Amino acid sequence: MEPVYSTKITKVKGKEMFEREDTLVREIKLEMYVNGEKIGAVMATPVDQEALAIGYLMSENIIEKFSDVISLKLLNDGMQVHIEAKVNEASIKKLNAEGVVISGCGKSMTANIDPEAIEAKVIKSNFSIRAELLSREMSQFYTECPLYEQTGCVHTAKLFTDAHTYFIGEDIAQHNTIDKVVGKAQMAGIDVSNAFLMVSGRLSSEMVAKAVMHQIPILASRTASTCLGLMIAEKFGLTLIGFVRGDTMNIYRHPRRIVVEE
């Protein structure tokens, strides 16, 4: 299934009205099955579905590491992911019992919102990055998102290790973009504790919680953090940065990983 499709629209420009072709992004309900059991579903863009499923299940601590996955299949015209794997049954029960609808697009579920309930370790990674490089990569980031260029209707994320090792994720749902890039990195055997994450939208609680669950040390955006997102970052040692624009940025918490050269 293609992630985009074309349609005719009527466009108004000033006093003119005319027809033109437009490109829209597709939206599907992606169902995830683990060991024959339906774990849940997310509203998503039909691209990188396998990576999305792996990233989501790891962010919920259902799968601990990618090497625990025995098989991974995309079925039903890309609308179902079937996984055979060693799993944490307690995390599945927790998701079913305590999952809440998160504030991003779609009806994705997570059990990882309350800062006091998040079952994650404090991030102790010594990974650091120059402020100049972070700003440059954020600017470059917005030129590397083909679905956004085509449709203007998706969120984006980029997980950056170095100039030769990075992963892009695009989706209608902001939180899905993190799961996609982390899923790609895990499938490639990359250590995400030595990387920084860029996202296109707000730094809300579910976005920050996903970075923490994956032990990614730095999360940055062009926009702001919510209060709850900041609280989670503070508790778990995440370097949280907003308003990265030009040569400026707001480091909300844990600035030690950002190096400013005089």
C-alpha positions as CSV (number, residue, x, y, z in Angstrom):
1,M,0.0,0.0,0.0
2,E,1.4,3.4,-1.0
3,P,1.6,5.9,1.8
4,V,0.2,8.7,-0.4
5,Y,-2.6,9.0,-3.0
6,S,-3.6,11.7,-5.4
7,T,-6.9,13.4,-5.7
8,K,-8.5,16.4,-7.4
9,I,-9.3,19.5,-5.3
10,T,-10.8,22.9,-5.9
11,K,-8.3,25.6,-5.0
12,V,-9.2,29.2,-4.3
13,K,-6.5,31.8,-4.8
14,G,-7.6,35.4,-4.5
15,K,-10.5,35.8,-6.8
16,E,-9.7,32.7,-8.8
17,M,-11.2,29.2,-8.3
18,F,-9.7,26.2,-10.2
19,E,-9.1,22.5,-10.0
20,R,-5.7,20.9,-9.3
21,E,-4.2,17.6,-8.4
22,D,-3.2,17.3,-4.7
23,T,-1.3,14.6,-2.8
24,L,-2.7,13.3,0.6
25,V,-1.2,11.0,3.1
26,R,-2.9,7.7,3.8
27,E,-4.1,6.7,7.3
28,I,-4.6,3.1,8.4
29,K,-5.4,1.2,11.6
30,L,-2.3,-0.9,12.2
31,E,-3.0,-4.0,14.3
32,M,-0.2,-5.6,16.2
33,Y,-0.2,-9.3,17.1
34,V,2.4,-10.9,19.4
35,N,2.5,-14.7,19.7
36,G,-0.9,-14.9,18.2
37,E,-2.5,-12.4,20.6
38,K,-3.7,-8.9,19.5
39,I,-1.8,-6.5,21.7
40,G,-3.3,-3.3,20.3
41,A,-3.7,-1.0,17.3
42,V,-2.4,2.4,16.3
43,M,-3.5,4.9,13.7
44,A,-0.5,5.2,11.4
45,T,0.9,6.0,8.0
46,P,1.5,2.8,6.0
47,V,5.3,3.0,5.8
48,D,7.9,1.3,8.1
49,Q,5.1,-0.6,9.9
50,E,7.5,-3.4,11.2
51,A,9.8,-0.8,12.7
52,L,6.8,1.0,14.3
53,A,5.6,-2.2,15.9
54,I,9.1,-3.1,17.2
55,G,9.6,0.4,18.6
56,Y,6.2,0.5,20.2
57,L,6.5,-2.9,21.9
58,M,10.0,-2.0,23.2
59,S,8.8,1.4,24.5
60,E,6.1,-0.5,26.5
61,N,8.7,-3.0,27.7
62,I,6.8,-5.9,26.1
63,I,9.9,-6.8,24.1
64,E,13.2,-6.1,25.8
65,K,15.6,-6.3,22.8
66,F,15.3,-7.0,19.1
67,S,17.2,-10.3,19.4
68,D,14.2,-11.6,21.3
69,V,12.1,-11.5,18.1
70,I,11.8,-14.8,16.4
71,S,9.8,-13.8,13.4
72,L,8.3,-10.5,12.0
73,K,5.6,-10.5,9.3
74,L,3.6,-7.7,7.6
75,L,0.2,-9.0,6.5
76,N,-3.2,-8.0,5.3
77,D,-1.9,-5.4,2.8
78,G,0.3,-3.8,5.4
79,M,-2.4,-3.4,8.0
80,Q,-1.2,-6.1,10.5
81,V,2.1,-6.9,12.0
82,H,2.6,-10.4,13.4
83,I,5.5,-11.0,15.7
84,E,6.7,-14.2,17.4
85,A,9.0,-13.2,20.3
86,K,10.0,-13.7,23.9
87,V,7.9,-11.2,25.8
88,N,7.3,-9.6,29.2
89,E,3.8,-10.8,30.1
90,A,3.5,-8.4,33.0
91,S,3.9,-5.5,30.7
92,I,1.2,-6.8,28.4
93,K,-1.2,-7.0,31.4
94,K,-0.2,-3.5,32.6
95,L,-0.9,-2.1,29.1
96,N,-4.3,-3.7,29.1
97,A,-5.1,-2.6,32.6
98,E,-3.7,0.9,32.7
99,G,-3.3,2.0,29.1
100,V,-4.6,5.5,28.4
101,V,-5.3,7.3,25.2
102,I,-2.4,9.6,24.6
103,S,-2.6,13.2,23.3
104,G,-1.1,12.5,19.9
105,C,-3.0,11.7,16.8
106,G,-4.9,8.4,16.7
107,K,-5.9,6.2,19.6
108,S,-2.6,4.7,20.5
109,M,-2.4,3.3,24.0
110,T,0.4,3.7,26.5
111,A,0.9,2.8,30.2
112,N,3.9,5.1,30.5
113,I,2.5,8.6,31.3
114,D,2.6,9.0,35.1
115,P,6.2,10.0,36.1
116,E,5.8,8.0,39.3
117,A,4.6,4.9,37.4
118,I,7.1,4.8,34.6
119,E,9.3,1.7,34.9
120,A,12.5,3.0,33.5
121,K,16.1,3.7,34.6
122,V,17.6,7.1,35.0
123,I,19.6,7.9,31.8
124,K,23.3,7.8,32.7
125,S,24.7,8.0,29.1
126,N,27.7,10.4,28.8
127,F,26.9,11.1,25.2
128,S,27.2,14.8,24.4
129,I,27.0,17.0,21.3
130,R,28.1,20.4,20.3
131,A,25.3,23.0,20.3
132,E,26.5,24.1,16.9
133,L,26.1,20.6,15.5
134,L,22.8,20.0,17.1
135,S,21.4,23.3,15.5
136,R,22.8,22.4,12.1
137,E,21.3,18.9,12.2
138,M,17.9,20.3,13.3
139,S,18.0,22.6,10.2
140,Q,19.1,19.7,8.0
141,F,16.4,17.5,9.4
142,Y,13.6,19.4,7.7
143,T,15.1,18.8,4.3
144,E,15.1,15.0,4.7
145,C,11.4,14.2,5.1
146,P,9.9,13.2,1.7
147,L,6.4,12.4,2.9
148,Y,6.2,15.8,4.5
149,E,7.4,17.4,1.3
150,Q,4.7,15.6,-0.7
151,T,1.8,16.1,1.7
152,G,2.6,18.6,4.4
153,C,0.5,16.3,6.7
154,V,2.9,14.2,8.7
155,H,5.1,14.5,11.8
156,T,8.8,13.5,11.5
157,A,11.6,12.3,13.8
158,K,15.3,11.7,13.2
159,L,17.6,9.6,15.4
160,F,21.2,10.8,14.9
161,T,24.4,9.0,15.8
162,D,26.8,10.6,13.4
163,A,26.8,12.0,9.9
164,H,26.7,8.5,8.4
165,T,24.3,6.8,10.8
166,Y,20.8,8.2,11.3
167,F,17.2,7.1,10.8
168,I,14.1,9.0,9.7
169,G,10.5,8.3,10.7
170,E,7.4,9.9,9.3
171,D,3.8,9.4,10.4
172,I,0.5,11.1,10.9
173,A,0.9,10.4,14.6
174,Q,3.8,12.1,16.3
175,H,4.5,9.4,18.9
176,N,4.7,6.8,16.0
177,T,7.7,8.6,14.5
178,I,9.8,7.9,17.6
179,D,8.8,4.2,17.6
180,K,9.7,4.0,13.9
181,V,13.2,5.5,14.2
182,V,14.0,3.5,17.3
183,G,12.6,0.3,15.7
184,K,14.9,0.9,12.6
185,A,17.9,1.5,14.9
186,Q,17.3,-1.6,16.9
187,M,16.8,-3.7,13.8
188,A,20.2,-2.3,12.6
189,G,21.9,-3.1,15.8
190,I,22.6,0.6,16.8
191,D,23.0,1.6,20.4
192,V,20.5,4.4,20.9
193,S,22.1,5.5,24.2
194,N,24.8,7.1,22.0
195,A,22.4,9.2,19.9
196,F,20.2,12.2,20.0
197,L,16.6,12.4,18.9
198,M,14.9,15.2,16.9
199,V,11.2,15.6,16.5
200,S,9.1,18.0,14.6
201,G,6.3,18.6,17.2
202,R,5.7,19.4,20.8
203,L,7.6,17.7,23.6
204,S,4.6,16.3,25.3
205,S,4.6,13.6,28.0
206,E,4.3,10.6,25.7
207,M,7.1,11.8,23.5
208,V,9.4,12.4,26.5
209,A,8.4,9.1,28.1
210,K,9.2,7.2,24.9
211,A,12.7,8.7,24.8
212,V,13.2,7.7,28.4
213,M,12.0,4.2,27.9
214,H,14.5,3.8,25.1
215,Q,17.3,5.4,27.2
216,I,17.9,8.1,24.5
217,P,19.9,10.8,26.3
218,I,18.9,13.9,24.3
219,L,15.6,14.9,22.8
220,A,15.2,18.2,20.8
221,S,12.4,20.0,19.0
222,R,11.7,23.4,17.3
223,T,8.7,23.7,19.7
224,A,8.0,23.7,23.4
225,S,7.8,21.1,26.2
226,T,4.7,20.6,28.3
227,C,5.0,20.8,32.1
228,L,4.6,17.0,32.4
229,G,7.2,16.3,29.7
230,L,9.6,18.5,31.7
231,M,8.9,16.6,34.9
232,I,9.6,13.3,33.3
233,A,12.8,14.5,31.7
234,E,14.0,15.9,35.1
235,K,13.3,12.7,37.0
236,F,15.0,10.4,34.5
237,G,18.0,12.4,33.4
238,L,16.9,13.2,29.9
239,T,18.4,16.3,28.3
240,L,15.3,18.1,27.0
241,I,15.6,20.9,24.5
242,G,13.0,23.1,22.8
243,F,12.9,26.0,20.4
244,V,16.0,24.9,18.4
245,R,15.9,27.7,15.8
246,G,19.0,29.1,14.1
247,D,21.7,29.4,16.8
248,T,19.3,29.5,19.8
249,M,17.7,26.8,21.9
250,N,16.0,26.4,25.3
251,I,17.6,23.6,27.4
252,Y,14.8,22.7,29.8
253,R,16.7,20.1,31.9
254,H,20.1,18.4,32.2
255,P,22.3,20.7,30.0
256,R,25.5,18.8,30.7
257,R,25.3,17.0,27.4
258,I,25.3,20.1,25.3
259,V,28.7,21.6,24.6
260,V,29.1,25.3,23.8
261,E,32.4,26.3,22.2
262,E,33.6,29.8,22.6
